[in-house]
């Protein structure tokens, strides 16, 4: 290590222009952040060492080559730091330590701004006390020895469904493929035509539908972004005696556009806005559904513990002319002590299960990226899908009960602070048991984005890791872009519309 400590009262002001090898660390030019700092030299950028694995075979000359592995890279940055006073020097050095504290930082140099390294500072030369000018070295360890293009390149399939890429990096790059569905689809697959490496998400054997005697019909498919529309306000059939006297407003959320309370109304207990819609006639002209599925999208989340709120999603039926809840899910946050909430799964007037959870944006139950909850009925069997889990219960007394109405409710408690996100976004109601053609629910639905990330070996749906849909034989290690021309063929279900596919990659350099 080179040390050149000088104690001097003389101060030299440097021009603002950056040296050729000035380092940008975690988005910061150190010369711009610390007056008096100057990059002198950089080593470790040029070449990286390789470790060779081989095997000696008997008494034969030489050895049998097996593989090559590039070792981590160490960058050495020589610098000078000069200030007017010792006090200013201490302040500047502390600032330098703070900037370099970031782990796995993105690192670029002024003479090669289109590329970056990823590294962590391991050593900064210590300095003696009482100085205001010093030269020293910064050591940065790059566990990943390669450098990457700052630009993320994209490519799309041609008319033959092949992504053609002229890859200009000097080392293979592991791409990511995004496929946004434009219809229902059973699978998405990619094949590297150079070596046959294959990646698959979904099920290639899925079909679009089939002729059966019990067709599912979508009878309600309503959003709220244009207001309540066909929904009738404040006359919903609910669990409990709830005050329904509020009004709605549009709310934009990370999960979509919907409605929430504009004026939550009044009441000494739970009060808010109720909505309901009658179950429409099916294709045979019959209104009412003994077997059904209620599916919805909502966002029920708190930003602060002091917020209280409720949301109900109910299918009601007629019992001797009186409308009553048949099945539903109730979300309740009724404590100011934490972000704890409860999701109640209800059949008739019974709570079958209470699920305790934290109702923040990351919640798997009602957060910003959760899958749509479902309430299903088939005779006396009731099935609830929520938070990625399925719960099943039986009630033979309600086997013949027919759903006649979908009822919703969002509320606050008394004069408490309302929920930051208590938003109704959309509702679907399917009737089971109509004879004819059944459009089967496929692995992927219209609008879903399926990402296959070769660098991490992950499959994501709408940016959430979903490992269960990947094929066991996925060839992650060999699916990569090599220098030169690469052709990636794209495949999907023959009944599906072509997904919107984009391949993303960064060029990698030795």
ABEGO torsion letter per residue (X at the ends): XBBBBBBBABBBBBBABBBAABBBBGGBBAAAABBGBBBABBBGAABBBBBBBBBBBEABBEBBBABBBBBBBBBBBBBBBBBABAAAAAAAAAAAAAAAABBGBBBBBAABAABBBBBBBABBBBBBBGBABBBBBBBBBBABABBBBABBBBBBBBAAGBBBBBBABABBBBBBBBBBBABBBABBBBBBAAAGBBBBBEBAABBABBBBABBBBBABBBBAAAEAEABBBGABBBBEBBBBABBBBBBBBAAEBBBBBABAEBEABBBBBBBBBBBBBBAAGBBEBABBBBBBBBBBBBABAABBBBBBBBBBBBBGGBBBBABEBBBBBABAABABBBBBBBBEABBABBBBBBBBAABAAABAABBBBBBBBBEABBBBBBGGBBBBBBBAAAAABBBABBBBBBBBBEABBBBABBBBABBBBBBBGBBEBBBBBBABBBGBBBBBBAAAGBBBBGGBBBAAABBAABBAAABBBBBEBBBBBBBBBAABBBBBBBBBBBBBBX
